[in-house]
């Protein structure tokens, strides 16, 4: 079926292969037509098979390739910018390569995807969701490059909201606390600490939160939403 033929909202999710992205795809399956973006491979293929999603292979370090990759998609109602990378380290210890890669994936890629998809989302009066981080609100020691990319992502979302509200486009930034994903496992390893997923937010909880944002009645716009692990 062509994406232009469906009456459901068409939602594109980046970083769909795991963690929050995978949980969100499963939460929306059946009520949204899904475009699931990732680096390709068996995991993405299996998720598409389980959710009826359409795979979209993107290299987020190559924004010059996005226009060709997006050509012919048809309708796009919503975009969830979920993909991200993190590499902890002190400012004194991280060279320009770490900064360039982190900013490319976490900030430049969402900006270029937004630019390219904005005409479609305007036409649908749809929603952009930027999955940010607590580090996008406060930067701690060792989090400089990641936090900088997320502060910039906040600025991108804020500017987009100010520019596009009059066009009926809703823009939400979500600031999750620590979430039980493979990225968090990597972070805990870099911190020299144990990974205990039960101490963190379940990605399915965040998926339900994002689904609510996407499905919220038109009389409401959720602009900024902070989600923290609940009391144990």
Buried (B, 14 or more C-beta within 10 A) or exposed (E): EEBEEBEBBBBBBBBBBBBBBBBBBBBBBEEBBBBBBBEBEEBBBEBBEEBBBBBBEBBBEEBEBBEEBBEEBBBBBBBBBBBBBBBBBEEEEBEEEBBEBBBBBBBBBBBBBBEBBBEBBEBBEBBBBBBBBBBBBEBEEBBBBBBBBBBBBBEBBBEBBEEBEEEEBBBBBBBBBBBBBEBBEBBBEEEEEEBEBEEBBBBBBBBEBBBEBBEBEEEEBBEBBEBEBEEE
